[in-house]
């Protein structure tokens, strides 16, 4: 490759996919690593979750000075918010250039409401407002789970002018409900006289976990026909979600909001690291390329794409009919996709709650040692 030929990451960006890093820590900020990824790896956003912060606080010593400064007897949740919002605020500042140059579309950093609130609408609304206030940066996205109880919280938060990353979406049906909540939130914001151009949103559609669960069920079915479908469900499900997004963008409901200055809620591909070592480690990136998408990757996936990812332009739109055929074949061999996505949503909430407890333990230990 000559110096003038675009890298795989540049090609991905050129194809309309925003590259976000699915990780954040104070060590990453202090070492200049995040700045390096912004400068040299086309990273234009960051996502976080309780698992990421649990690992950061457990493995890094960069938090010791702030822990020492925390008010004696500080409530544990308050201490966690102080620690995590400080990192998110600093990351927002690093990405301010991308935020400005993209007109507010990129340069975004996400922080999640406490996962134990995923089934509590009012508490989610209140904490989303608190996190928005504590970080105090225009390029923040508050992550709200796309659970049934999360849908009205998404609408209310957007209506109040808070930009939202809707997370833990596994089914196209729930994704349609998320898009409806987003549209309703914008309509409420417009009625309240808010500037719609300042309200941004993405919808995080989880990928690899779908294959993990479906592959187990295909192995249990055990037929050659079933096994031939392994590793195909997640990409087909995501492509079908993009088809639903295309349908939404063609509606008069969206076009009316667009005329009032609203920015479209983009689909974000999350959980894009490959869990099965037999699969291509770039498949959840290279097979999910289309305009107006975000792909948030852990650094190992980002490195894999940079090293050997093959970007061939839009790999979603032209493959939507095939994706729908794959989903139908899965049903025919006996995979209950509705049951799969319900199980994954419940597990997703439980995993983040477990990570939150781990985060609490790390902060509790740090506070006890100061």
Secondary structure in CASP SS format (residue, H / E / C, confidence):
PFRMAT SS
TARGET T0000
AUTHOR 0000-0000-0000
METHOD secondary structure of the structure
MODEL  1
X C 1.00
X C 1.00
X C 1.00
X C 1.00
X C 1.00
X C 1.00
X C 1.00
X H 1.00
X H 1.00
X H 1.00
X H 1.00
X H 1.00
X H 1.00
X H 1.00
X C 1.00
X C 1.00
X E 1.00
X E 1.00
X E 1.00
X E 1.00
X E 1.00
X C 1.00
X C 1.00
X C 1.00
X C 1.00
X H 1.00
X H 1.00
X H 1.00
X H 1.00
X H 1.00
X H 1.00
X C 1.00
X H 1.00
X H 1.00
X H 1.00
X H 1.00
X H 1.00
X H 1.00
X H 1.00
X H 1.00
X C 1.00
X C 1.00
X E 1.00
X E 1.00
X E 1.00
X E 1.00
X C 1.00
X C 1.00
X C 1.00
X H 1.00
X H 1.00
X H 1.00
X H 1.00
X H 1.00
X H 1.00
X H 1.00
X H 1.00
X H 1.00
X H 1.00
X C 1.00
X C 1.00
X C 1.00
X C 1.00
X H 1.00
X H 1.00
X H 1.00
X H 1.00
X H 1.00
X H 1.00
X C 1.00
X C 1.00
X C 1.00
X C 1.00
X C 1.00
X C 1.00
X H 1.00
X H 1.00
X H 1.00
X H 1.00
X H 1.00
X H 1.00
X H 1.00
X H 1.00
X H 1.00
X H 1.00
X H 1.00
X H 1.00
X H 1.00
X H 1.00
X H 1.00
X H 1.00
X H 1.00
X H 1.00
X H 1.00
X C 1.00
X H 1.00
X H 1.00
X H 1.00
X H 1.00
X H 1.00
X H 1.00
X C 1.00
X C 1.00
X C 1.00
X C 1.00
X C 1.00
X C 1.00
X E 1.00
X E 1.00
X E 1.00
X E 1.00
X E 1.00
X C 1.00
X C 1.00
X H 1.00
X H 1.00
X H 1.00
X C 1.00
X C 1.00
X C 1.00
X H 1.00
X H 1.00
X H 1.00
X H 1.00
X H 1.00
X H 1.00
X H 1.00
X H 1.00
X H 1.00
X H 1.00
X H 1.00
X H 1.00
X H 1.00
X H 1.00
X H 1.00
X C 1.00
X C 1.00
X C 1.00
X C 1.00
X E 1.00
X E 1.00
X E 1.00
X E 1.00
X E 1.00
X E 1.00
X C 1.00
X C 1.00
X H 1.00
X H 1.00
X H 1.00
X H 1.00
X H 1.00
X H 1.00
X H 1.00
X H 1.00
X H 1.00
X H 1.00
X H 1.00
X H 1.00
X C 1.00
X C 1.00
X C 1.00
X C 1.00
X E 1.00
X E 1.00
X E 1.00
X E 1.00
X E 1.00
X E 1.00
X C 1.00
X C 1.00
X H 1.00
X H 1.00
X H 1.00
X H 1.00
X H 1.00
X H 1.00
X H 1.00
X H 1.00
X H 1.00
X H 1.00
X H 1.00
X H 1.00
X H 1.00
X H 1.00
X H 1.00
X H 1.00
X H 1.00
X H 1.00
X H 1.00
X H 1.00
X C 1.00
X C 1.00
X C 1.00
X C 1.00
X H 1.00
X H 1.00
X H 1.00
X C 1.00
X C 1.00
X E 1.00
X E 1.00
X E 1.00
X E 1.00
X E 1.00
X E 1.00
X C 1.00
X H 1.00
X H 1.00
X H 1.00
X H 1.00
X H 1.00
X H 1.00
X H 1.00
X H 1.00
X H 1.00
X H 1.00
X H 1.00
X H 1.00
X H 1.00
X H 1.00
X C 1.00
X C 1.00
X H 1.00
X H 1.00
X H 1.00
X H 1.00
X C 1.00
X C 1.00
X C 1.00
X C 1.00
X C 1.00
X H 1.00
X H 1.00
X H 1.00
X H 1.00
X H 1.00
X H 1.00
X H 1.00
X H 1.00
X H 1.00
X H 1.00
X H 1.00
X H 1.00
X H 1.00
X H 1.00
X H 1.00
X H 1.00
X H 1.00
X C 1.00
X C 1.00
X H 1.00
X H 1.00
X H 1.00
X H 1.00
X H 1.00
X H 1.00
X H 1.00
X H 1.00
X C 1.00
X C 1.00
X C 1.00
X C 1.00
X C 1.00
X C 1.00
X E 1.00
X E 1.00
X E 1.00
X E 1.00
X E 1.00
X C 1.00
X C 1.00
X C 1.00
X C 1.00
X C 1.00
X C 1.00
X C 1.00
X C 1.00
X C 1.00
X C 1.00
X C 1.00
X C 1.00
X H 1.00
X H 1.00
X H 1.00
X H 1.00
X C 1.00
X C 1.00
X C 1.00
X C 1.00
X C 1.00
X C 1.00
X E 1.00
X E 1.00
X E 1.00
X E 1.00
X E 1.00
X C 1.00
X H 1.00
X H 1.00
X H 1.00
X H 1.00
X H 1.00
X H 1.00
X H 1.00
X H 1.00
X H 1.00
X H 1.00
X C 1.00
X C 1.00
X C 1.00
X C 1.00
X C 1.00
X C 1.00
X C 1.00
X C 1.00
X H 1.00
X H 1.00
X H 1.00
X H 1.00
X H 1.00
X H 1.00
X H 1.00
X H 1.00
X H 1.00
X H 1.00
X H 1.00
X H 1.00
X H 1.00
X H 1.00
X H 1.00
X H 1.00
X H 1.00
X C 1.00
X C 1.00
X C 1.00
X H 1.00
X H 1.00
X H 1.00
X H 1.00
X H 1.00
X H 1.00
X H 1.00
X H 1.00
X H 1.00
X H 1.00
X H 1.00
X H 1.00
X H 1.00
X H 1.00
X H 1.00
X H 1.00
X H 1.00
X H 1.00
X H 1.00
X H 1.00
X H 1.00
X H 1.00
X H 1.00
X H 1.00
X H 1.00
X H 1.00
X H 1.00
X H 1.00
X H 1.00
X H 1.00
X H 1.00
X H 1.00
X H 1.00
X C 1.00
END
